[in-house]
Amino acid sequence: MAKYLDLFTDFGFKKIFGEEANKNFLIDFLNALLPEEARVKDLTFKNTEQLPVTVDERKAIYDIYCENERGERFIVELQKAKQNNFMERTIYYSTFPISRQAKVGEWDYDLKAVYCVGILDFKFSDYGDAPERGEVVHTHILKNQHNKVVYDKLTYIYLEMPNFKKTEGELETRLDKWLYFIKNLESFQSIPKIFSKEVVFIEAIEKAELARMSEADLARYNETLKAYRDQYSKITTAKDVGVKEGIEIGEANKERYAAEMVALKAMEQKTAFAKKCLAKGLTVEETAELTGLTEAEIGNIQA
C-alpha cells in the first residue's frame, strides 16, 4: 500500500506545489530548472482560471499560475496522458499572461517574462530533432535563422519524465533530485538517504504522507486517483481494441491480397498463352475460346 501521494494526480501535484503554505517547494524546484538569471526569491499564486476577453473566446485553466517578485509569470502544467497538440495548448496558455500585461493609457509595450513548464508523463520527443530523443529537459525559446536568441522573455520548458531513469545513487544536480522526487515519491517507504539532510525535501515528503492528511484531503485525493485510474483503464482498453481491430483488418487484407495475387498470376499466364496463340496465327475468336479471355482483352493484348 502506498505511503505517499502520487504526484501525477491532480490533487497530489497541487498539494505539494500549488499551495501558498508550500510555495518554498515550487520556488526550489523552479530555481533548479531555470537559468541563474531567472532565479525566484518569492512567488504569489494567481487565479488559475483565465477568462477570455470576449465571450466567443475560450478560457484557460492552469494547474499552477504564479508571479515572482519581478512580475514575471510562471505556468506549471502536469500532463498525465499524451495529448495531441499539447505544445499548441501551452502556447495558447501563454497568450493570457502576455495579453494581461497591457496597461490602460500610455504604455510602451514593455513585457515581463513568461515561463511555461510542462511536466509530462509520456514521450514528447516527437516535437524535437532526432538527437533530442531520450533527453529529459526540452527548452524552447525564440531564435532567428542564425540560431541567435531574438526574444528571451518567453520560454517553454517540457520535462519528459519517462526519459528520467536515474537511480538514487546517480543523482548529481538539484534538478536530478526534484525529478527523482516527482517520479518516485509514491513508491517511497521512508525518506531516501540522499534527502536525509535536505530540509526542503524532508518537508515535502512529510507533507505528502497520506497518514498525516485530513479525511477531507484523503477523500479528494482518492477521487482524483480513481479518475486517473479510470482514464488509464479507458486508454488501455482503447489500445487493446485498436490492436485487435488492426489484427483483424490485417488478416482480412492478407486474405484479400493473397486472392488478388492468385488472380493476377492467372491473368499473366493467360496473357502469355494468348500471345503465343496470336503469334501462331490464331484469330481473336479462337484465342479467346482457348484462353478464356474476352475478345476485348485479346484486342488489348494485340495492341
C-alpha positions as a printed Julia matrix, in Angstrom:
303×3 Matrix{Float64}:
   0.0     0.0     0.0
   1.29    3.46   -0.92
   2.54    5.62    1.93
   2.86    8.86   -0.02
   0.95   10.86   -2.63
   1.13   10.11   -6.33
   2.34   13.42   -7.77
   0.91   12.53  -11.17
  -2.59   13.07   -9.82
  -4.18   16.5    -9.94
  -4.61   16.63   -6.16
  -1.13   15.31   -5.37
   0.63   17.75   -7.69
  -1.27   20.8    -6.45
  -0.96   19.72   -2.81
   2.82   19.79   -2.95
   3.48   22.55   -5.47
   0.31   24.63   -5.65
  -0.44   25.75   -2.1
   0.67   29.01   -0.53
   1.95   27.19    2.55
   4.2    25.02    0.37
   5.44   27.61   -2.1
   9.02   27.05   -0.96
   8.85   23.66   -2.71
   7.83   25.27   -6.0
  10.45   28.01   -5.65
  13.2    25.47   -5.05
  12.03   23.34   -7.99
  11.86   26.32  -10.38
  15.29   27.56   -9.33
  16.72   24.11  -10.06
  15.13   24.2   -13.51
  15.6    27.81  -14.62
  18.86   29.6   -15.56
  20.68   31.63  -12.93
  19.36   34.99  -14.17
  15.77   33.8   -13.69
  16.12   32.69  -10.07
  13.0    33.24   -7.95
  13.03   34.74   -4.46
   9.29   34.78   -3.83
   6.07   33.73   -5.56
   2.47   34.89   -5.43
  -0.18   32.43   -6.58
  -2.66   33.88   -9.05
  -6.1    32.78  -10.25
  -5.63   29.61  -12.31
  -8.76   30.33  -14.38
  -8.04   32.9   -17.08
 -11.19   34.3   -18.64
 -11.22   35.4   -22.3
 -11.54   38.98  -23.46
 -14.8    38.22  -25.33
 -17.5    35.61  -24.76
 -16.64   33.95  -28.08
 -13.12   33.03  -26.97
 -12.02   30.03  -24.94
 -10.85   30.37  -21.37
  -7.7    28.74  -19.97
  -7.42   26.82  -16.71
  -3.91   26.22  -15.42
  -2.68   23.71  -12.86
  -0.46   26.34  -11.25
  -0.15   30.02  -12.17
   2.06   32.36  -10.17
   4.13   35.54  -10.31
   7.52   36.29   -8.83
   8.83   39.43   -7.15
   9.82   40.91  -10.53
   6.36   40.48  -12.04
   7.4    37.51  -14.21
   4.71   34.88  -14.75
   5.01   31.11  -14.39
   2.58   28.49  -15.69
   3.27   24.96  -14.44
   1.27   22.14  -16.01
   1.2    18.43  -15.2
   0.07   16.2   -18.07
  -0.54   12.55  -17.31
  -1.83   11.25  -20.64
  -0.44   12.01  -24.08
  -2.43   14.71  -25.82
  -2.4    15.81  -29.43
  -1.28   19.42  -29.9
  -0.01   19.73  -26.31
   2.65   22.19  -27.43
   0.0    24.32  -29.14
  -2.03   24.22  -25.93
   0.85   25.6   -23.86
   1.47   28.31  -26.46
  -2.21   29.26  -26.27
  -2.0    29.33  -22.47
   0.99   31.67  -22.62
  -1.02   34.29  -24.5
  -3.1    35.06  -21.41
  -0.27   36.22  -19.09
   1.15   38.16  -22.04
  -2.06   39.97  -23.01
  -2.96   40.65  -19.35
   0.13   42.85  -19.04
  -1.41   45.54  -21.24
  -1.88   48.8   -19.34
  -4.59   51.4   -19.7
  -3.4    54.68  -21.14
   0.16   55.28  -22.25
   2.19   52.08  -22.4
   5.49   51.27  -24.11
   4.8    47.51  -24.54
   7.49   46.56  -22.04
   6.61   42.95  -21.12
   7.65   40.8   -18.2
   8.98   37.32  -18.9
   6.61   34.35  -19.11
   7.72   30.77  -18.39
   5.62   27.73  -19.27
   6.71   24.48  -17.63
   5.16   21.16  -18.67
   5.8    18.02  -16.59
   4.86   15.16  -18.91
   4.29   11.54  -18.01
   4.63   10.5   -21.66
   7.07   10.71  -24.55
   7.1    14.16  -26.1
  10.23   13.98  -28.25
   8.18   13.82  -31.47
   8.45   17.61  -31.37
  12.24   17.5   -31.25
  15.03   16.57  -33.62
  16.41   13.04  -33.52
  19.42   13.97  -31.3
  16.98   15.15  -28.61
  15.31   11.79  -28.27
  15.95   10.35  -24.86
  16.58   13.73  -23.22
  14.52   14.82  -20.22
  14.56   18.62  -20.48
  13.43   20.35  -23.67
  13.76   24.15  -23.64
  12.22   26.27  -26.41
  12.93   29.95  -26.9
  12.53   32.31  -29.86
  15.55   32.28  -32.21
  16.22   33.59  -35.71
  17.55   31.74  -38.74
  21.1    32.16  -37.41
  20.22   30.35  -34.17
  20.53   33.57  -32.17
  18.06   34.36  -29.41
  15.93   37.31  -30.5
  13.44   37.28  -27.6
  14.27   35.88  -24.17
  11.06   36.71  -22.32
   9.02   33.72  -23.49
  10.32   30.29  -22.53
   8.72   26.86  -22.82
  10.25   24.01  -20.83
   8.98   20.44  -21.2
  10.12   17.62  -18.93
   9.77   14.13  -20.42
   9.55   12.14  -17.22
   9.67    8.67  -18.87
  13.19    9.57  -20.03
  14.38   10.23  -16.48
  15.84    6.9   -15.37
  18.49    7.85  -12.82
  18.68    5.86   -9.61
  19.22    7.4    -6.18
  22.95    6.79   -6.41
  23.18    8.55   -9.79
  21.61   11.87   -8.73
  24.01   14.77   -9.2
  22.19   18.09   -9.57
  19.37   19.79   -7.68
  17.15   19.21  -10.69
  18.02   15.5   -10.66
  16.77   15.33   -7.08
  13.5    17.06   -7.88
  12.86   14.85  -10.91
  13.61   11.77   -8.81
  11.24   13.07   -6.12
   8.43   13.75   -8.61
   8.74   10.43  -10.41
   9.25    8.14   -7.41
   7.52    9.76   -4.43
   4.6     7.32   -4.41
   6.98    4.34   -4.16
   8.95    5.69   -1.16
   8.55    3.75    2.07
  10.71    6.19    4.02
  12.81    9.27    3.34
  15.59    8.26    0.91
  19.12    8.6     2.27
  20.03   11.25   -0.31
  17.3    13.51    1.11
  18.13   12.87    4.78
  19.9    16.23    5.16
  17.79   18.19    2.67
  15.28   20.23    4.67
  13.09   21.14    1.68
  12.77   17.54    0.54
  12.14   16.23    4.05
   9.33   18.76    4.48
   7.87   17.9     1.06
   7.94   14.16    1.78
   6.32   14.67    5.18
   3.66   16.87    3.57
   2.95   14.07    1.08
   2.48   11.38    3.72
  -1.08   10.07    3.48
  -1.3     9.29    7.2
  -0.84   12.99    8.02
  -3.72   14.17    5.84
  -7.21   15.13    6.91
 -10.18   12.99    5.96
 -11.34   15.68    3.54
  -7.97   15.77    1.75
  -7.81   11.97    1.6
 -11.28   11.87    0.07
 -10.29   14.43   -2.58
  -7.07   12.54   -3.29
  -8.88    9.23   -3.69
 -11.34   10.86   -6.09
  -8.55   12.15   -8.35
  -6.68    8.84   -8.02
  -9.79    6.99   -9.14
 -10.25    9.42  -12.05
  -6.68    8.82  -13.24
  -7.06    5.06  -12.9
 -10.31    5.16  -14.85
  -8.62    7.26  -17.52
  -5.71    4.82  -17.69
  -8.14    1.91  -17.95
 -10.01    3.61  -20.81
  -6.77    4.35  -22.67
  -5.54    0.76  -22.19
  -8.88   -0.65  -23.33
  -8.91    1.61  -26.39
  -5.39    0.48  -27.27
  -6.32   -3.19  -26.87
  -9.43   -2.75  -29.01
  -7.41   -0.87  -31.61
  -4.75   -3.6   -31.72
  -7.4    -6.32  -32.02
  -9.21   -4.47  -34.8
  -5.89   -3.82  -36.53
  -5.04   -7.53  -36.44
  -8.48   -8.46  -37.8
  -8.2    -5.89  -40.59
  -4.69   -7.09  -41.33
  -5.82  -10.7   -41.6
  -8.72   -9.72  -43.86
  -6.41   -7.69  -46.06
  -3.91  -10.52  -46.11
  -6.56  -12.9   -47.48
  -7.75  -10.31  -50.0
  -4.23   -9.57  -51.21
  -3.5   -13.29  -51.49
  -6.59  -13.77  -53.66
  -5.61  -10.78  -55.79
  -2.12  -12.19  -56.28
  -3.54  -15.53  -57.4
  -5.85  -13.76  -59.84
  -3.0   -11.58  -61.12
  -0.76  -14.58  -61.67
  -3.56  -16.39  -63.52
  -4.1   -13.34  -65.75
  -0.36  -13.16  -66.52
  -0.39  -16.83  -67.53
  -3.46  -16.35  -69.74
  -1.9   -13.26  -71.33
   1.32  -15.12  -72.12
  -0.65  -18.02  -73.63
  -2.77  -15.62  -75.67
   0.35  -14.01  -77.15
   1.59  -17.43  -78.26
  -1.77  -18.22  -79.87
  -1.8   -14.93  -81.77
   1.83  -15.41  -82.82
   0.86  -18.77  -84.38
  -1.8   -17.07  -86.44
  -4.94  -17.91  -84.46
  -7.81  -15.46  -84.74
  -9.07  -13.31  -81.87
 -12.15  -15.52  -81.56
 -10.07  -18.72  -81.43
  -7.64  -17.25  -78.92
 -10.49  -16.07  -76.68
 -12.02  -19.55  -76.75
  -8.72  -21.24  -75.81
  -7.67  -18.78  -73.06
 -10.99  -17.85  -71.51
 -10.26  -14.16  -72.09
 -12.77  -11.86  -73.75
 -12.28  -10.68  -77.3
 -11.79   -7.14  -75.97
  -8.97   -8.36  -73.72
  -7.41  -10.18  -76.66
  -7.68   -6.95  -78.66
  -5.79   -5.1   -75.92
  -3.07   -7.76  -75.98
  -2.77   -7.37  -79.75
  -2.44   -3.6   -79.35
